[in-house]
Every structure is written in C-alpha cells, then in structure tokens.
Amino acid sequence: MTPEQFAYWLQGYTELTAGQQPTPEQWKSITEHLKTVFVKVTPEVKFQINPILPSAPVVDRLREYMDKHTKLWPNGGAPVITC
C-alpha cells in the first residue's frame, strides 16, 4: 500500500466508523503509518568522479556535450509548458 493509498483508506475508515474510537493498539499502528506517510527520507547518493583522473577535463567534456545537444531541444532545454 502506498502512502497515498493509506491516507485514503484512513479517511474512508473514519467516515465509515463515525463516532467509534480506535483502540490504543490501532492508534499506535495508525500513527506509525502516518509517520512514514508524511516523512520522506531520501538516501544519500554519493557521486565520485574517478579520483585517478582530474575532474576538470571530465566536467569540461560534459559541458561541451550538453551545450551542443541542448540546442536541439525545444526552448534550449528549458521547461516547455503547454495547455
């Protein structure tokens, strides 16, 4: 179940059980699930350019490549918004 699906389920549960209180165990489970729904933890991504080669030439080649190819994209690679 995705976090969004859980939020919809919880909303439906509260609508269908109007006036009934969840048990303490149910509240504990609900609050644990809500913590995962509203707190997004993105793992750290470590990117390392080959330490043997100097990074400047690699970055320069990447910039040249992007400059050359983004000119082919609509709007120079900038976002295009259409309605």
Biopython code that builds the backbone (N, CA, C, O; Angstrom):
import numpy as np
from Bio.PDB.StructureBuilder import StructureBuilder

atoms = [
    (1, "MET", "N", (0.857, -1.171, 0.000)),
    (1, "MET", "CA", (0.000, 0.000, 0.000)),
    (1, "MET", "C", (0.899, 1.230, 0.000)),
    (1, "MET", "O", (1.829, 1.339, 0.800)),
    (2, "THR", "N", (0.609, 2.140, -0.900)),
    (2, "THR", "CA", (1.388, 3.376, -0.956)),
    (2, "THR", "C", (0.934, 4.323, 0.155)),
    (2, "THR", "O", (-0.155, 4.158, 0.702)),
    (3, "PRO", "N", (1.768, 5.317, 0.490)),
    (3, "PRO", "CA", (1.348, 6.287, 1.499)),
    (3, "PRO", "C", (0.037, 6.985, 1.132)),
    (3, "PRO", "O", (-0.810, 7.222, 1.993)),
    (4, "GLU", "N", (-0.122, 7.308, -0.149)),
    (4, "GLU", "CA", (-1.359, 7.966, -0.587)),
    (4, "GLU", "C", (-2.562, 7.047, -0.394)),
    (4, "GLU", "O", (-3.619, 7.490, 0.055)),
    (5, "GLN", "N", (-2.402, 5.771, -0.732)),
    (5, "GLN", "CA", (-3.492, 4.812, -0.543)),
    (5, "GLN", "C", (-3.840, 4.675, 0.938)),
    (5, "GLN", "O", (-5.014, 4.562, 1.289)),
    (6, "PHE", "N", (-2.834, 4.683, 1.802)),
    (6, "PHE", "CA", (-3.107, 4.586, 3.232)),
    (6, "PHE", "C", (-3.903, 5.794, 3.715)),
    (6, "PHE", "O", (-4.836, 5.653, 4.505)),
    (7, "ALA", "N", (-3.529, 6.983, 3.238)),
    (7, "ALA", "CA", (-4.255, 8.190, 3.645)),
    (7, "ALA", "C", (-5.711, 8.111, 3.200)),
    (7, "ALA", "O", (-6.605, 8.492, 3.956)),
    (8, "TYR", "N", (-5.966, 7.619, 1.977)),
    (8, "TYR", "CA", (-7.347, 7.458, 1.512)),
    (8, "TYR", "C", (-8.075, 6.399, 2.336)),
    (8, "TYR", "O", (-9.243, 6.576, 2.684)),
    (9, "TRP", "N", (-7.392, 5.307, 2.647)),
    (9, "TRP", "CA", (-8.019, 4.264, 3.464)),
    (9, "TRP", "C", (-8.407, 4.819, 4.824)),
    (9, "TRP", "O", (-9.511, 4.571, 5.310)),
    (10, "LEU", "N", (-7.494, 5.575, 5.442)),
    (10, "LEU", "CA", (-7.765, 6.138, 6.762)),
    (10, "LEU", "C", (-8.950, 7.100, 6.711)),
    (10, "LEU", "O", (-9.781, 7.115, 7.619)),
    (11, "GLN", "N", (-9.025, 7.897, 5.657)),
    (11, "GLN", "CA", (-10.155, 8.813, 5.505)),
    (11, "GLN", "C", (-11.462, 8.028, 5.399)),
    (11, "GLN", "O", (-12.447, 8.374, 6.052)),
    (12, "GLY", "N", (-11.476, 6.982, 4.588)),
    (12, "GLY", "CA", (-12.670, 6.151, 4.460)),
    (12, "GLY", "C", (-13.021, 5.448, 5.756)),
    (12, "GLY", "O", (-14.197, 5.327, 6.099)),
    (13, "TYR", "N", (-12.017, 4.986, 6.476)),
    (13, "TYR", "CA", (-12.243, 4.305, 7.748)),
    (13, "TYR", "C", (-12.920, 5.237, 8.743)),
    (13, "TYR", "O", (-13.854, 4.841, 9.440)),
    (14, "THR", "N", (-12.444, 6.479, 8.808)),
    (14, "THR", "CA", (-13.041, 7.421, 9.757)),
    (14, "THR", "C", (-14.461, 7.787, 9.356)),
    (14, "THR", "O", (-15.302, 8.030, 10.221)),
    (15, "GLU", "N", (-14.744, 7.830, 8.053)),
    (15, "GLU", "CA", (-16.105, 8.137, 7.605)),
    (15, "GLU", "C", (-17.062, 6.990, 7.914)),
    (15, "GLU", "O", (-18.210, 7.225, 8.290)),
    (16, "LEU", "N", (-16.598, 5.753, 7.758)),
    (16, "LEU", "CA", (-17.475, 4.597, 7.961)),
    (16, "LEU", "C", (-17.668, 4.243, 9.429)),
    (16, "LEU", "O", (-18.664, 3.613, 9.785)),
    (17, "THR", "N", (-16.743, 4.634, 10.277)),
    (17, "THR", "CA", (-16.856, 4.301, 11.699)),
    (17, "THR", "C", (-17.135, 5.552, 12.515)),
    (17, "THR", "O", (-16.538, 5.759, 13.571)),
    (18, "ALA", "N", (-18.035, 6.377, 12.028)),
    (18, "ALA", "CA", (-18.342, 7.660, 12.677)),
    (18, "ALA", "C", (-18.692, 7.439, 14.145)),
    (18, "ALA", "O", (-19.580, 6.654, 14.478)),
    (19, "GLY", "N", (-17.986, 8.137, 15.001)),
    (19, "GLY", "CA", (-18.276, 8.067, 16.426)),
    (19, "GLY", "C", (-17.527, 6.984, 17.180)),
    (19, "GLY", "O", (-17.474, 7.030, 18.409)),
    (20, "GLN", "N", (-16.949, 6.015, 16.495)),
    (20, "GLN", "CA", (-16.209, 4.945, 17.178)),
    (20, "GLN", "C", (-14.732, 5.333, 17.277)),
    (20, "GLN", "O", (-14.122, 5.773, 16.303)),
    (21, "GLN", "N", (-14.185, 5.163, 18.455)),
    (21, "GLN", "CA", (-12.775, 5.464, 18.683)),
    (21, "GLN", "C", (-11.932, 4.220, 18.417)),
    (21, "GLN", "O", (-12.312, 3.124, 18.831)),
    (22, "PRO", "N", (-10.795, 4.366, 17.734)),
    (22, "PRO", "CA", (-9.886, 3.227, 17.584)),
    (22, "PRO", "C", (-9.316, 2.823, 18.943)),
    (22, "PRO", "O", (-9.224, 3.640, 19.860)),
    (23, "THR", "N", (-8.942, 1.568, 19.054)),
    (23, "THR", "CA", (-8.320, 1.077, 20.284)),
    (23, "THR", "C", (-6.916, 1.680, 20.397)),
    (23, "THR", "O", (-6.377, 2.174, 19.407)),
    (24, "PRO", "N", (-6.321, 1.646, 21.590)),
    (24, "PRO", "CA", (-4.946, 2.172, 21.724)),
    (24, "PRO", "C", (-3.956, 1.483, 20.777)),
    (24, "PRO", "O", (-3.043, 2.126, 20.259)),
    (25, "GLU", "N", (-4.135, 0.190, 20.554)),
    (25, "GLU", "CA", (-3.245, -0.521, 19.625)),
    (25, "GLU", "C", (-3.443, -0.013, 18.198)),
    (25, "GLU", "O", (-2.478, 0.156, 17.453)),
    (26, "GLN", "N", (-4.702, 0.230, 17.820)),
    (26, "GLN", "CA", (-4.974, 0.746, 16.481)),
    (26, "GLN", "C", (-4.394, 2.152, 16.317)),
    (26, "GLN", "O", (-3.827, 2.466, 15.271)),
    (27, "TRP", "N", (-4.531, 3.004, 17.346)),
    (27, "TRP", "CA", (-3.960, 4.346, 17.279)),
    (27, "TRP", "C", (-2.450, 4.277, 17.094)),
    (27, "TRP", "O", (-1.882, 5.038, 16.311)),
    (28, "LYS", "N", (-1.800, 3.366, 17.813)),
    (28, "LYS", "CA", (-0.348, 3.226, 17.692)),
    (28, "LYS", "C", (0.025, 2.849, 16.260)),
    (28, "LYS", "O", (0.942, 3.427, 15.677)),
    (29, "SER", "N", (-0.690, 1.882, 15.702)),
    (29, "SER", "CA", (-0.424, 1.453, 14.329)),
    (29, "SER", "C", (-0.688, 2.584, 13.338)),
    (29, "SER", "O", (0.095, 2.795, 12.412)),
    (30, "ILE", "N", (-1.784, 3.308, 13.529)),
    (30, "ILE", "CA", (-2.126, 4.414, 12.625)),
    (30, "ILE", "C", (-1.055, 5.499, 12.682)),
    (30, "ILE", "O", (-0.621, 5.989, 11.639)),
    (31, "THR", "N", (-0.623, 5.880, 13.879)),
    (31, "THR", "CA", (0.391, 6.936, 13.988)),
    (31, "THR", "C", (1.729, 6.496, 13.401)),
    (31, "THR", "O", (2.446, 7.312, 12.821)),
    (32, "GLU", "N", (2.074, 5.220, 13.544)),
    (32, "GLU", "CA", (3.316, 4.729, 12.930)),
    (32, "GLU", "C", (3.235, 4.817, 11.410)),
    (32, "GLU", "O", (4.195, 5.222, 10.755)),
    (33, "HIS", "N", (2.093, 4.440, 10.854)),
    (33, "HIS", "CA", (1.924, 4.532, 9.398)),
    (33, "HIS", "C", (1.936, 5.985, 8.936)),
    (33, "HIS", "O", (2.530, 6.302, 7.905)),
    (34, "LEU", "N", (1.289, 6.866, 9.684)),
    (34, "LEU", "CA", (1.268, 8.280, 9.296)),
    (34, "LEU", "C", (2.661, 8.889, 9.329)),
    (34, "LEU", "O", (2.960, 9.770, 8.524)),
    (35, "LYS", "N", (3.514, 8.445, 10.234)),
    (35, "LYS", "CA", (4.891, 8.950, 10.272)),
    (35, "LYS", "C", (5.611, 8.618, 8.970)),
    (35, "LYS", "O", (6.389, 9.427, 8.462)),
    (36, "THR", "N", (5.354, 7.429, 8.431)),
    (36, "THR", "CA", (6.001, 7.068, 7.168)),
    (36, "THR", "C", (5.370, 7.793, 5.994)),
    (36, "THR", "O", (6.030, 8.014, 4.979)),
    (37, "VAL", "N", (4.103, 8.166, 6.114)),
    (37, "VAL", "CA", (3.428, 8.865, 5.023)),
    (37, "VAL", "C", (3.957, 10.290, 4.891)),
    (37, "VAL", "O", (4.221, 10.749, 3.780)),
    (38, "PHE", "N", (4.113, 10.988, 6.002)),
    (38, "PHE", "CA", (4.437, 12.401, 5.950)),
    (38, "PHE", "C", (5.918, 12.709, 6.097)),
    (38, "PHE", "O", (6.301, 13.874, 5.990)),
    (39, "VAL", "N", (6.758, 11.727, 6.335)),
    (39, "VAL", "CA", (8.197, 11.952, 6.436)),
    (39, "VAL", "C", (8.865, 11.182, 5.311)),
    (39, "VAL", "O", (8.877, 9.951, 5.305)),
    (40, "LYS", "N", (9.423, 11.921, 4.355)),
    (40, "LYS", "CA", (10.099, 11.277, 3.236)),
    (40, "LYS", "C", (11.595, 11.343, 3.498)),
    (40, "LYS", "O", (12.162, 12.420, 3.679)),
    (41, "VAL", "N", (12.212, 10.198, 3.514)),
    (41, "VAL", "CA", (13.646, 10.130, 3.743)),
    (41, "VAL", "C", (14.296, 9.631, 2.459)),
    (41, "VAL", "O", (14.061, 8.504, 2.022)),
    (42, "THR", "N", (15.104, 10.479, 1.872)),
    (42, "THR", "CA", (15.804, 10.122, 0.648)),
    (42, "THR", "C", (17.219, 9.707, 1.022)),
    (42, "THR", "O", (17.927, 10.467, 1.683)),
    (43, "PRO", "N", (17.643, 8.520, 0.613)),
    (43, "PRO", "CA", (19.002, 8.100, 0.958)),
    (43, "PRO", "C", (20.039, 8.982, 0.273)),
    (43, "PRO", "O", (19.820, 9.488, -0.828)),
    (44, "GLU", "N", (21.160, 9.152, 0.940)),
    (44, "GLU", "CA", (22.238, 9.960, 0.392)),
    (44, "GLU", "C", (22.864, 9.231, -0.789)),
    (44, "GLU", "O", (23.157, 8.037, -0.715)),
    (45, "VAL", "N", (23.062, 9.960, -1.869)),
    (45, "VAL", "CA", (23.683, 9.390, -3.055)),
    (45, "VAL", "C", (25.089, 9.962, -3.147)),
    (45, "VAL", "O", (25.283, 11.176, -3.215)),
    (46, "LYS", "N", (26.051, 9.073, -3.145)),
    (46, "LYS", "CA", (27.440, 9.526, -3.218)),
    (46, "LYS", "C", (27.913, 9.397, -4.659)),
    (46, "LYS", "O", (27.892, 8.312, -5.240)),
    (47, "PHE", "N", (28.334, 10.508, -5.219)),
    (47, "PHE", "CA", (28.832, 10.531, -6.585)),
    (47, "PHE", "C", (30.288, 10.940, -6.529)),
    (47, "PHE", "O", (30.641, 11.972, -5.957)),
    (48, "GLN", "N", (31.115, 10.127, -7.122)),
    (48, "GLN", "CA", (32.537, 10.436, -7.099)),
    (48, "GLN", "C", (33.088, 10.247, -8.496)),
    (48, "GLN", "O", (32.927, 9.192, -9.110)),
    (49, "ILE", "N", (33.733, 11.276, -8.983)),
    (49, "ILE", "CA", (34.428, 11.171, -10.259)),
    (49, "ILE", "C", (35.710, 10.392, -10.001)),
    (49, "ILE", "O", (36.308, 10.498, -8.930)),
    (50, "ASN", "N", (36.119, 9.624, -10.971)),
    (50, "ASN", "CA", (37.307, 8.792, -10.838)),
    (50, "ASN", "C", (38.457, 9.603, -10.242)),
    (50, "ASN", "O", (38.908, 10.570, -10.856)),
    (51, "PRO", "N", (38.942, 9.225, -9.050)),
    (51, "PRO", "CA", (39.993, 10.020, -8.399)),
    (51, "PRO", "C", (41.328, 9.970, -9.131)),
    (51, "PRO", "O", (42.196, 10.807, -8.883)),
    (52, "ILE", "N", (41.505, 9.009, -10.024)),
    (52, "ILE", "CA", (42.768, 8.902, -10.757)),
    (52, "ILE", "C", (42.862, 10.004, -11.806)),
    (52, "ILE", "O", (43.936, 10.558, -12.043)),
    (53, "LEU", "N", (41.718, 10.320, -12.439)),
    (53, "LEU", "CA", (41.701, 11.355, -13.462)),
    (53, "LEU", "C", (41.332, 12.696, -12.840)),
    (53, "LEU", "O", (40.503, 12.747, -11.931)),
    (54, "PRO", "N", (41.928, 13.767, -13.312)),
    (54, "PRO", "CA", (41.478, 15.073, -12.836)),
    (54, "PRO", "C", (40.040, 15.309, -13.299)),
    (54, "PRO", "O", (39.685, 14.952, -14.422)),
    (55, "SER", "N", (39.222, 15.900, -12.451)),
    (55, "SER", "CA", (37.809, 16.043, -12.775)),
    (55, "SER", "C", (37.533, 17.165, -13.765)),
    (55, "SER", "O", (36.509, 17.130, -14.448)),
    (56, "ALA", "N", (38.401, 18.152, -13.865)),
    (56, "ALA", "CA", (38.140, 19.289, -14.745)),
    (56, "ALA", "C", (37.919, 18.869, -16.200)),
    (56, "ALA", "O", (36.950, 19.330, -16.804)),
    (57, "PRO", "N", (38.765, 18.017, -16.797)),
    (57, "PRO", "CA", (38.513, 17.624, -18.187)),
    (57, "PRO", "C", (37.185, 16.887, -18.357)),
    (57, "PRO", "O", (36.509, 17.058, -19.372)),
    (58, "VAL", "N", (36.812, 16.085, -17.391)),
    (58, "VAL", "CA", (35.553, 15.349, -17.479)),
    (58, "VAL", "C", (34.381, 16.324, -17.455)),
    (58, "VAL", "O", (33.447, 16.204, -18.248)),
    (59, "VAL", "N", (34.434, 17.279, -16.551)),
    (59, "VAL", "CA", (33.364, 18.271, -16.442)),
    (59, "VAL", "C", (33.314, 19.128, -17.696)),
    (59, "VAL", "O", (32.230, 19.449, -18.183)),
    (60, "ASP", "N", (34.474, 19.502, -18.227)),
    (60, "ASP", "CA", (34.505, 20.303, -19.451)),
    (60, "ASP", "C", (33.881, 19.548, -20.617)),
    (60, "ASP", "O", (33.130, 20.132, -21.398)),
    (61, "ARG", "N", (34.182, 18.249, -20.747)),
    (61, "ARG", "CA", (33.579, 17.459, -21.827)),
    (61, "ARG", "C", (32.073, 17.349, -21.651)),
    (61, "ARG", "O", (31.322, 17.398, -22.624)),
    (62, "LEU", "N", (31.640, 17.200, -20.417)),
    (62, "LEU", "CA", (30.207, 17.118, -20.153)),
    (62, "LEU", "C", (29.513, 18.428, -20.516)),
    (62, "LEU", "O", (28.435, 18.418, -21.110)),
    (63, "ARG", "N", (30.130, 19.557, -20.158)),
    (63, "ARG", "CA", (29.546, 20.862, -20.507)),
    (63, "ARG", "C", (29.462, 21.039, -22.018)),
    (63, "ARG", "O", (28.448, 21.509, -22.533)),
    (64, "GLU", "N", (30.517, 20.668, -22.726)),
    (64, "GLU", "CA", (30.511, 20.778, -24.188)),
    (64, "GLU", "C", (29.397, 19.925, -24.788)),
    (64, "GLU", "O", (28.683, 20.366, -25.688)),
    (65, "TYR", "N", (29.256, 18.714, -24.287)),
    (65, "TYR", "CA", (28.212, 17.812, -24.781)),
    (65, "TYR", "C", (26.829, 18.409, -24.544)),
    (65, "TYR", "O", (25.986, 18.409, -25.441)),
    (66, "MET", "N", (26.597, 18.917, -23.334)),
    (66, "MET", "CA", (25.286, 19.482, -23.013)),
    (66, "MET", "C", (25.012, 20.733, -23.836)),
    (66, "MET", "O", (23.895, 20.923, -24.317)),
    (67, "ASP", "N", (26.018, 21.590, -24.004)),
    (67, "ASP", "CA", (25.830, 22.798, -24.807)),
    (67, "ASP", "C", (25.476, 22.446, -26.243)),
    (67, "ASP", "O", (24.630, 23.095, -26.859)),
    (68, "LYS", "N", (26.121, 21.423, -26.769)),
    (68, "LYS", "CA", (25.875, 21.015, -28.151)),
    (68, "LYS", "C", (24.484, 20.413, -28.315)),
    (68, "LYS", "O", (23.791, 20.714, -29.287)),
    (69, "HIS", "N", (24.070, 19.569, -27.379)),
    (69, "HIS", "CA", (22.825, 18.828, -27.556)),
    (69, "HIS", "C", (21.585, 19.534, -27.023)),
    (69, "HIS", "O", (20.481, 19.248, -27.486)),
    (70, "THR", "N", (21.730, 20.435, -26.078)),
    (70, "THR", "CA", (20.529, 21.118, -25.581)),
    (70, "THR", "C", (20.000, 22.117, -26.592)),
    (70, "THR", "O", (18.842, 22.525, -26.503)),
    (71, "LYS", "N", (20.817, 22.517, -27.546)),
    (71, "LYS", "CA", (20.334, 23.419, -28.590)),
    (71, "LYS", "C", (19.309, 22.723, -29.480)),
    (71, "LYS", "O", (18.495, 23.386, -30.123)),
    (72, "LEU", "N", (19.344, 21.400, -29.520)),
    (72, "LEU", "CA", (18.393, 20.646, -30.327)),
    (72, "LEU", "C", (17.050, 20.491, -29.623)),
    (72, "LEU", "O", (16.050, 20.166, -30.263)),
    (73, "TRP", "N", (17.018, 20.718, -28.331)),
    (73, "TRP", "CA", (15.788, 20.552, -27.557)),
    (73, "TRP", "C", (14.903, 21.778, -27.718)),
    (73, "TRP", "O", (15.402, 22.875, -27.968)),
    (74, "PRO", "N", (13.594, 21.602, -27.576)),
    (74, "PRO", "CA", (12.716, 22.773, -27.646)),
    (74, "PRO", "C", (13.065, 23.752, -26.531)),
    (74, "PRO", "O", (13.293, 23.354, -25.389)),
    (75, "ASN", "N", (13.101, 25.004, -26.869)),
    (75, "ASN", "CA", (13.328, 26.052, -25.875)),
    (75, "ASN", "C", (14.711, 25.934, -25.235)),
    (75, "ASN", "O", (14.898, 26.381, -24.103)),
    (76, "GLY", "N", (15.673, 25.350, -25.927)),
    (76, "GLY", "CA", (17.033, 25.247, -25.411)),
    (76, "GLY", "C", (17.181, 24.364, -24.198)),
    (76, "GLY", "O", (18.140, 24.520, -23.441)),
    (77, "GLY", "N", (16.255, 23.435, -23.986)),
    (77, "GLY", "CA", (16.323, 22.547, -22.842)),
    (77, "GLY", "C", (15.558, 23.059, -21.640)),
    (77, "GLY", "O", (15.451, 22.367, -20.627)),
    (78, "ALA", "N", (15.021, 24.278, -21.744)),
    (78, "ALA", "CA", (14.213, 24.824, -20.639)),
    (78, "ALA", "C", (12.848, 24.134, -20.645)),
    (78, "ALA", "O", (12.432, 23.602, -21.674)),
    (79, "PRO", "N", (12.156, 24.136, -19.521)),
    (79, "PRO", "CA", (10.835, 23.506, -19.479)),
    (79, "PRO", "C", (9.883, 24.146, -20.483)),
    (79, "PRO", "O", (9.860, 25.366, -20.647)),
    (80, "VAL", "N", (9.111, 23.317, -21.141)),
    (80, "VAL", "CA", (8.105, 23.785, -22.087)),
    (80, "VAL", "C", (6.747, 23.515, -21.466)),
    (80, "VAL", "O", (6.416, 22.372, -21.152)),
    (81, "ILE", "N", (5.963, 24.564, -21.290)),
    (81, "ILE", "CA", (4.647, 24.423, -20.676)),
    (81, "ILE", "C", (3.596, 24.672, -21.744)),
    (81, "ILE", "O", (3.575, 25.725, -22.380)),
    (82, "THR", "N", (2.732, 23.699, -21.930)),
    (82, "THR", "CA", (1.646, 23.843, -22.897)),
    (82, "THR", "C", (0.324, 23.574, -22.218)),
    (82, "THR", "O", (0.263, 22.882, -21.202)),
    (83, "CYS", "N", (-0.720, 24.116, -22.775)),
    (83, "CYS", "CA", (-2.061, 23.893, -22.226)),
    (83, "CYS", "C", (-2.908, 23.140, -23.223)),
    (83, "CYS", "O", (-4.074, 22.854, -22.950)),
]
sb = StructureBuilder()
sb.init_structure("model")
sb.init_model(0)
sb.init_chain("A")
sb.init_seg("    ")
for serial, (resi, resn, name, xyz) in enumerate(atoms, 1):
    if name == "N":
        sb.init_residue(resn, " ", resi, " ")
    sb.init_atom(name, np.array(xyz, "f"), 0.0, 1.0, " ", f" {name:<3s}", serial, name[0])
structure = sb.get_structure()
